[in-house]
């Protein structure tokens, strides 16, 4: 029940943020092309300017899987407040915006919202990514591994600052892997 309330709160917050004006700032330029087959899979959320439900995340990860209809199944999983807390998941589906080289998506949360997802920077080897929004309200620094070097982290933070974000709002997410007891059933959850 708590996950459902958190998801509804997230939807409301993101909807308000989507309505906010960003006329003073230029749109963020996404990467030229994303090879979706290489992009799919698990991404560990290293740091973020978090949404309301992400403020106390531990072990947050985002899993992507391409569906037969071309959409992208997304499963965001996290522990709220500590490594010992229960596992929460948020399921959504994304569609690629035509003509963007697969670098801009619309994430559909339930049936209410379509949220912008920009691949604003991507390492050539697909090991690290920055996902941004033109509203500059939220940003996610993710990697294929739960930990990255200090040098890589600082470089990502500089990129985020250059995009016009207030990097003092970034929260580094605690990550501790492998999790005790192995993978959870929600790790393999699928979109319907």
N, C-alpha and C positions, 0 to 999 in steps of 0.2 A: 504494500500500500504506500509506503514511504517513497519508493521509486516512482510510482505513478504521480504522486503529488509533486515530487521534484521535477519530473518531466514536464508537468503542466506549468510549473513556475518557470522553467527554462523556456518553454514556448512563449509565455507571456513576455518575459524579458527580452527575448530575441525579437519578438514582434515589435515591441516598442523601439528597440534599437534600430530595426530595419526602417522605421518611419522617421528616424532622426535625420536631420539635414547634414550633408557632408559637402555642401557647396564650396566651402572655404578650401577644401583639399582636392587635389586631382585624384582620379581613380588609381588604384595600385595596378601596376603593370604585371600581369602574371608571366610565368615562364612561357616560352614559345610553343613547347610541345611536351606532353606527358604520354609516355608509353604505358597505357593502362595495365597491360599484362605484367609489367615490371612493378607497377605501383601497388597492385593488389597485395593483400596480406596484412601482417601485423605491424603497427607503428606504436612505439612507446611514447607517451606524451611527456617529454622532458621538462617543459615549462609552458606556461600559458598566461595570458591576461584572461583570467577565467570567467566563465558564466557563473551565475549564482550557485548552481549545483556542483561546480568544480572547485569551489574555494578551498575545500579541505580534502582534496583527492590524495589518495595513496594508491600506488600501482595503477595509474590510469593508462589504458591502452585503447587504441582504435583499430578494429579489424575491418578490412574491405574485401568484398567478394563480388565478382562480376556475375550478373544474373543472365539467363537466357534471352531476356528481352532487351539487354544492353544496359539496364540500370545497374546501380551499384548498391549492394547490401552493406550497410554500415552497422557495426555493433560497438558501442562505446561502453567499456566496463571499468569500474573503479571501486575503491573502498573509501567510505566517507569517514574522515576524522582520524583513522589510525590503520595500521597494517592488520590489526585484529578485528576490525569491524566487518560486517557482512558485505558480500559482493552485490553491487548494483549494476544494472545494465540499462542502456537506452538504445533502442533499435530505430533505425531510420533507413530511408532509401534515397539515393542521389541519382540525378540525371545530369549528363554532361551537356553544357550549353554549346550548341552548334557554332562552328567557326572559331572556337577558342583553342584549338589544338589539344583538347581534353584538359585544359588547365583551369577551366571554370566550371563549377558544378552548382546545381541547385539541390540542396538537401531538404527532403520532405520529412518533416516531423509530424507524425500522425497524418491527418488530412488538412490541417489548418495552415501550416506555414511552409514557405519555400525560402530557405536561407542561402545566402551567398557563401561559397567556398572557393577561395582562390589559391591555387598553388603558386605562391608568390616567389618562392625560391626552392630549388631542388638540386641536391648534390648530383653531379654527373653519374655517380655509381648508385644512385637511389638509396643512399644510406641515411640521409637526413633531409628534412623538408620543413618549410615554413608555410603554414596555411593562414591566410589573412582574410580580411574583409575591408571593403572600401570605407565602411563606417568607422574603421579603426577602433572598434569597441572591444573586440576579442581577437586574439592571435594564438596560434599553437605552434610550438617548436617540437618536432617529433623526430624520432630516429628508429632504425631497425633494431637497435640494442637498447637496453634500459639505462645505459650510462654512456655519456660521450666525454671526450677530453675537455679540459678547461678552455683550451685554445679554440676548439670547435664551438663550444658554448658561447664564448665571447664574440666570435665571428658572427654567429647567428643573432646575438643581441644587437650587434652593430647594424646588421642588415634590417632588423626590425625597427631600430631607431631611424634609419635612413628612409623607411617607408612612412614615417610620420607618427609612429606610436610613442606613447609615454612609457618608456621601458622601466620606470620605477614601479609600474603596476604589475610587472612580470612576477609570477610565482613559480619557483623551481619545485617540481613535484617529487616527493619522496618515492623512490622505486627500490624494491627489494625482491630480487628474483634468484632462484625459482621460489615460487610461493610454496609454503608448507602444504603438504597433502596433494600436490600435483595440480593438473588442470581441472577447472570446474566445468560443469555441463554448459554454462552460458558461454564458455570460450568457443564452443562449436555451434552456437545458435545460428539459425538461418532465417532469412527473410521469407515471408510467405507471398 
